[in-house]
Amino acid sequence: MLPLSVTENKQAIRQIWDKSIIRQFCKTIEKERLSYFGLPGPDIRDFHDWADYLDWKTGIELLNKGKNREEQPSVSQ
């Protein structure tokens, strides 16, 4: 299992806790959509689960130290 792989616990936190926090934050700052800059994970679940609240999205890929892009583990969906 890759360290950033999806688990049921991560999914529940993202969909139940985080999404409600993001929804409330948008209301508080009176903005409908936010910009995202971060590590969305191998299957970009952050983008999917928070799509209603995201405008610009920038995802960063974590590469293993000392390996080039071709040597990184691939993730199948």
ChimeraX commands (.cxc) that place a marker at each C-alpha (Angstrom):
marker #1 position 0.00,0.00,0.00 radius 0.5
marker #1 position 1.30,3.46,-0.90 radius 0.5
marker #1 position 1.54,5.89,2.03 radius 0.5
marker #1 position -0.97,8.25,0.37 radius 0.5
marker #1 position -3.49,5.60,-0.63 radius 0.5
marker #1 position -7.19,5.96,0.15 radius 0.5
marker #1 position -8.60,4.44,3.32 radius 0.5
marker #1 position -12.15,4.42,4.62 radius 0.5
marker #1 position -11.10,6.63,7.53 radius 0.5
marker #1 position -9.47,9.23,5.28 radius 0.5
marker #1 position -12.51,9.18,3.03 radius 0.5
marker #1 position -14.91,9.69,5.96 radius 0.5
marker #1 position -12.90,12.59,7.36 radius 0.5
marker #1 position -12.66,14.27,3.94 radius 0.5
marker #1 position -16.34,13.82,3.07 radius 0.5
marker #1 position -17.97,14.40,6.47 radius 0.5
marker #1 position -15.69,16.58,8.60 radius 0.5
marker #1 position -13.59,18.50,6.09 radius 0.5
marker #1 position -16.39,19.20,3.64 radius 0.5
marker #1 position -18.61,20.71,6.35 radius 0.5
marker #1 position -15.69,22.86,7.58 radius 0.5
marker #1 position -15.05,24.07,4.03 radius 0.5
marker #1 position -18.76,24.79,3.52 radius 0.5
marker #1 position -18.91,26.86,6.72 radius 0.5
marker #1 position -15.67,28.69,5.88 radius 0.5
marker #1 position -17.07,29.69,2.47 radius 0.5
marker #1 position -20.16,31.10,4.20 radius 0.5
marker #1 position -18.06,32.95,6.77 radius 0.5
marker #1 position -15.85,34.68,4.21 radius 0.5
marker #1 position -18.79,35.10,1.80 radius 0.5
marker #1 position -17.11,33.30,-1.06 radius 0.5
marker #1 position -18.69,30.50,-3.04 radius 0.5
marker #1 position -15.48,28.82,-4.16 radius 0.5
marker #1 position -11.90,28.55,-2.91 radius 0.5
marker #1 position -8.52,27.97,-4.52 radius 0.5
marker #1 position -6.76,24.71,-3.65 radius 0.5
marker #1 position -3.01,24.20,-3.37 radius 0.5
marker #1 position -1.83,20.96,-1.81 radius 0.5
marker #1 position -1.31,17.20,-1.94 radius 0.5
marker #1 position -4.66,15.78,-3.10 radius 0.5
marker #1 position -3.44,12.16,-2.99 radius 0.5
marker #1 position -2.92,9.61,-5.74 radius 0.5
marker #1 position -6.53,9.57,-6.93 radius 0.5
marker #1 position -7.22,13.31,-6.32 radius 0.5
marker #1 position -10.15,12.60,-3.97 radius 0.5
marker #1 position -9.90,16.12,-2.50 radius 0.5
marker #1 position -10.80,17.53,-5.90 radius 0.5
marker #1 position -13.74,15.18,-6.32 radius 0.5
marker #1 position -15.12,15.37,-2.78 radius 0.5
marker #1 position -14.85,19.15,-2.45 radius 0.5
marker #1 position -15.69,20.02,-6.08 radius 0.5
marker #1 position -18.69,22.18,-5.05 radius 0.5
marker #1 position -16.35,24.51,-3.16 radius 0.5
marker #1 position -13.21,24.56,-5.32 radius 0.5
marker #1 position -12.34,26.93,-8.12 radius 0.5
marker #1 position -8.61,26.92,-9.04 radius 0.5
marker #1 position -6.91,23.66,-8.16 radius 0.5
marker #1 position -3.17,23.05,-7.95 radius 0.5
marker #1 position -2.07,19.57,-6.92 radius 0.5
marker #1 position 1.50,18.79,-5.92 radius 0.5
marker #1 position 3.01,15.37,-6.54 radius 0.5
marker #1 position 5.26,13.90,-3.89 radius 0.5
marker #1 position 8.21,12.11,-5.47 radius 0.5
marker #1 position 10.37,9.59,-3.67 radius 0.5
marker #1 position 13.79,11.02,-2.83 radius 0.5
marker #1 position 16.54,10.01,-5.24 radius 0.5
marker #1 position 14.22,8.73,-7.98 radius 0.5
marker #1 position 13.20,10.39,-11.21 radius 0.5
marker #1 position 9.60,10.55,-12.49 radius 0.5
marker #1 position 9.81,7.27,-14.44 radius 0.5
marker #1 position 11.01,5.37,-11.33 radius 0.5
marker #1 position 8.12,6.50,-9.12 radius 0.5
marker #1 position 5.44,3.96,-8.18 radius 0.5
marker #1 position 2.34,4.23,-10.34 radius 0.5
marker #1 position -1.17,4.24,-8.98 radius 0.5
marker #1 position -3.93,2.51,-10.92 radius 0.5
marker #1 position -7.55,3.54,-10.61 radius 0.5
marker link #1:1,2 radius 0.2
marker link #1:2,3 radius 0.2
marker link #1:3,4 radius 0.2
marker link #1:4,5 radius 0.2
marker link #1:5,6 radius 0.2
marker link #1:6,7 radius 0.2
marker link #1:7,8 radius 0.2
marker link #1:8,9 radius 0.2
marker link #1:9,10 radius 0.2
marker link #1:10,11 radius 0.2
marker link #1:11,12 radius 0.2
marker link #1:12,13 radius 0.2
marker link #1:13,14 radius 0.2
marker link #1:14,15 radius 0.2
marker link #1:15,16 radius 0.2
marker link #1:16,17 radius 0.2
marker link #1:17,18 radius 0.2
marker link #1:18,19 radius 0.2
marker link #1:19,20 radius 0.2
marker link #1:20,21 radius 0.2
marker link #1:21,22 radius 0.2
marker link #1:22,23 radius 0.2
marker link #1:23,24 radius 0.2
marker link #1:24,25 radius 0.2
marker link #1:25,26 radius 0.2
marker link #1:26,27 radius 0.2
marker link #1:27,28 radius 0.2
marker link #1:28,29 radius 0.2
marker link #1:29,30 radius 0.2
marker link #1:30,31 radius 0.2
marker link #1:31,32 radius 0.2
marker link #1:32,33 radius 0.2
marker link #1:33,34 radius 0.2
marker link #1:34,35 radius 0.2
marker link #1:35,36 radius 0.2
marker link #1:36,37 radius 0.2
marker link #1:37,38 radius 0.2
marker link #1:38,39 radius 0.2
marker link #1:39,40 radius 0.2
marker link #1:40,41 radius 0.2
marker link #1:41,42 radius 0.2
marker link #1:42,43 radius 0.2
marker link #1:43,44 radius 0.2
marker link #1:44,45 radius 0.2
marker link #1:45,46 radius 0.2
marker link #1:46,47 radius 0.2
marker link #1:47,48 radius 0.2
marker link #1:48,49 radius 0.2
marker link #1:49,50 radius 0.2
marker link #1:50,51 radius 0.2
marker link #1:51,52 radius 0.2
marker link #1:52,53 radius 0.2
marker link #1:53,54 radius 0.2
marker link #1:54,55 radius 0.2
marker link #1:55,56 radius 0.2
marker link #1:56,57 radius 0.2
marker link #1:57,58 radius 0.2
marker link #1:58,59 radius 0.2
marker link #1:59,60 radius 0.2
marker link #1:60,61 radius 0.2
marker link #1:61,62 radius 0.2
marker link #1:62,63 radius 0.2
marker link #1:63,64 radius 0.2
marker link #1:64,65 radius 0.2
marker link #1:65,66 radius 0.2
marker link #1:66,67 radius 0.2
marker link #1:67,68 radius 0.2
marker link #1:68,69 radius 0.2
marker link #1:69,70 radius 0.2
marker link #1:70,71 radius 0.2
marker link #1:71,72 radius 0.2
marker link #1:72,73 radius 0.2
marker link #1:73,74 radius 0.2
marker link #1:74,75 radius 0.2
marker link #1:75,76 radius 0.2
marker link #1:76,77 radius 0.2
view
